[in-house]
Amino acid sequence: MLLLKDEQATLDVGRKLGGLLRTGDKLALNGTLGAGKTTLARGILAGLGYDAEVPSPTFAIVQQYEPPETRIPVAHVDLYRIEYPEEIQELGLEDVLEDGAMIVEWPDRMPDRFWDDALKIELEITQDGNRRLTWTAGDAWKDRWPLT
């Protein structure tokens, strides 16, 4: 468990995580609205070398980032507006993992088995307004997470 006292702490953890990301990685970001999922994703993208504004992909659903702006290709995905499982297949997310990684907000819209080897992060707002970050690391993350 990590306690994140402010937005900067969330961005800093994201940057470190972005430095660890490699091709084929899946990050599942869970949490209520306002818990910091997009802020963490912004930090991850900064850790991959992206230095421009990172919009929330809520309406676009999938926002692609490619080299040279990022170290590896990455898709920032927000499944909040997905209502039916067949809509996910139309997004072509499996193709992203062939040469890149993905960061997914609201990952519960996808089958659990998709996340078997992922790093699953849960962000919660504490009573004092901080963020509590907890995780489950799949086999692909065992040698990289948690951060030291």
C-alpha positions in Angstrom: 0.0 0.0 0.0 1.1 3.5 -0.8 -0.4 6.7 0.6 -0.4 9.5 -1.9 -0.7 12.9 -0.1 -1.4 15.0 -3.1 -1.6 15.2 -6.9 2.2 15.5 -7.2 2.8 12.3 -5.3 0.4 10.5 -7.7 2.2 11.9 -10.7 5.6 10.9 -9.2 4.5 7.2 -8.7 3.1 7.3 -12.2 6.4 8.5 -13.6 8.3 5.7 -11.9 5.8 3.2 -13.2 6.1 4.6 -16.7 9.9 3.9 -16.5 9.1 0.3 -15.8 6.6 -0.2 -18.6 7.5 -2.5 -21.5 5.8 -4.0 -24.6 2.9 -6.3 -23.7 2.2 -4.7 -20.3 -1.3 -4.1 -19.1 -2.2 -1.7 -16.3 -5.7 -1.8 -14.9 -6.6 1.3 -13.0 -9.6 1.0 -10.7 -11.2 3.6 -8.4 -14.2 5.8 -8.1 -14.7 9.0 -10.0 -12.1 11.5 -8.8 -9.8 8.9 -7.2 -6.8 9.8 -9.4 -6.8 7.3 -12.2 -6.2 9.8 -15.0 -3.7 11.6 -12.9 -1.8 8.4 -12.4 -2.0 7.8 -16.1 -0.6 11.2 -16.8 2.4 10.4 -14.6 2.9 7.1 -16.4 2.9 8.8 -19.8 5.4 11.4 -18.4 7.6 8.5 -17.3 7.4 7.2 -20.9 8.7 10.6 -22.2 5.4 12.3 -23.1 5.6 16.0 -22.1 2.4 17.4 -23.5 -1.1 17.6 -22.0 -2.8 14.3 -21.4 -6.6 14.5 -21.8 -8.9 12.0 -20.2 -10.0 9.5 -22.8 -13.5 9.3 -21.5 -15.1 10.4 -24.7 -12.5 9.2 -27.2 -12.3 5.9 -25.3 -8.8 5.1 -26.7 -6.0 7.7 -26.9 -2.9 6.4 -28.6 0.6 7.7 -27.9 3.5 6.8 -30.2 7.3 7.2 -30.4 9.1 9.5 -30.6 6.7 11.2 -28.1 6.8 8.1 -25.9 9.5 5.4 -25.4 7.1 2.7 -26.5 3.6 2.8 -28.1 0.9 3.0 -25.4 -2.9 3.2 -25.5 -4.7 5.1 -22.7 -8.1 3.6 -22.6 -11.2 4.6 -20.6 -14.0 2.0 -20.7 -16.4 4.0 -18.5 -18.9 4.5 -21.4 -18.8 0.9 -22.6 -22.1 -0.8 -22.0 -21.8 -4.1 -23.8 -18.8 -6.6 -24.0 -19.0 -6.7 -27.8 -18.1 -3.0 -28.0 -14.7 -3.8 -26.5 -13.8 -6.2 -29.3 -14.4 -3.3 -31.8 -11.7 -1.3 -30.1 -8.9 -3.7 -31.2 -7.1 -3.6 -27.9 -5.4 -7.0 -28.4 -3.4 -5.4 -31.3 -2.0 -2.7 -29.0 -0.1 -5.3 -27.0 1.8 -6.6 -30.0 4.2 -3.7 -30.0 3.1 -1.5 -27.0 1.4 -1.4 -23.7 -2.0 -0.2 -22.4 -3.3 1.7 -19.4 -7.0 1.1 -18.8 -9.4 3.0 -16.6 -12.6 1.2 -15.6 -11.1 -2.2 -16.5 -14.0 -4.1 -14.9 -15.8 -3.8 -18.3 -13.4 -6.4 -19.7 -13.3 -10.1 -18.7 -11.2 -10.9 -15.6 -9.0 -13.4 -17.5 -7.7 -10.5 -19.6 -6.0 -9.1 -16.5 -4.3 -12.3 -15.3 -0.8 -11.1 -15.9 -1.5 -7.3 -15.4 -0.6 -4.9 -12.7 -4.0 -4.1 -11.2 -4.0 -0.8 -9.2 -6.8 0.4 -6.9 -7.0 4.0 -5.9 -9.2 5.1 -3.0 -9.9 8.5 -1.5 -9.2 8.4 2.2 -11.2 10.2 4.8 -8.6 12.9 5.0 -8.6 13.4 1.2 -5.4 11.5 0.4 -5.2 8.7 -2.0 -4.5 5.1 -1.0 -2.9 3.0 -3.8 -3.1 -0.8 -3.5 -2.2 -3.4 -6.1 -2.2 -6.9 -7.3 0.8 -7.8 -9.5 0.4 -10.5 -12.2 3.4 -12.7 -13.1 4.6 -10.2 -15.7 5.2 -7.7 -12.9 6.6 -9.9 -10.1 10.2 -8.7 -10.7 9.3 -5.0 -11.2 6.6 -4.1 -8.7 6.2 -2.9 -6.0 8.4 0.1 -6.5 11.5 0.2 -4.2 
